[in-house]
Every structure is written in C-alpha cells, then in structure tokens.
Amino acid sequence: MEKIVIEQIAVDAIIGVYAQERINKQVVLIDLELQYDASQACESDNIEHALDYHKVCLDIYQFVRDSKFHLIEALAKAIAMRVLSDDCVFSVRVNISKPDALEQAHTVRFELTQFQQG
C-alpha cells in the first residue's frame, strides 16, 4: 500500500476552549498520511491516476481556516472524514499540533487514524 504524506500545513484558526482562543486565531500544524492505491500512477506517470495532494492540501487549509472547533480531537475527526470522502483513499492519519497551546511545552499534538468504511 502506497501513501502520500503532507507535513505541517500551517493554518491560523480559531481553536480552543478558553476565551482568548475563541477570539484570537492561533497556528495549528496539520500532518496528513493518506494511504491509497498508487500502482496505476506509478506505472502511467499521469496525474489522472494519482491522488492530487495539492487539492487535498488546499481543501484542508481552507476548511480549517474557516472552522471554529473547540477541541483538536473534533477537528482531527472532521479532517479525516473530509479526506475519506474521496473513495480512492483507504485510510488517513491526521496529526494536529498547537505549538502555542502551553508555555511549558514545545507543542501539544493529537493523532487520529481513520479507515474507509465498507
């Protein structure tokens, strides 16, 4: 099984439960690992047979930028479901980091893996 990995999509977003987080956007970093059958793309060298990672990245960037989730867990689930709406993706791993969430730590990160149903 082949995969595409997109690392550190940086988005300014409203995310969090505290009052200042509901007003001020903060950076979230998103990593995606998408498993799909790339065998035809490997053979043909044709974008029509590949997963368009530019399109995926732009879609997730815009979705997160316009969202207002309270929890990174819920955001990760929504991202996973959005990616899995493309039937060619078998599974997705979503990592979301909030580098400015804690003064005492470099970052806070949540990871979720979802599989295509059926």
Summary of the structure (lengths in Angstrom):
residues: 118
radius of gyration: 15.4
end to end distance: 17.4
largest distance: 52.1
contacts: 330
relative contact order: 0.22
helix: 35%
strand: 38%
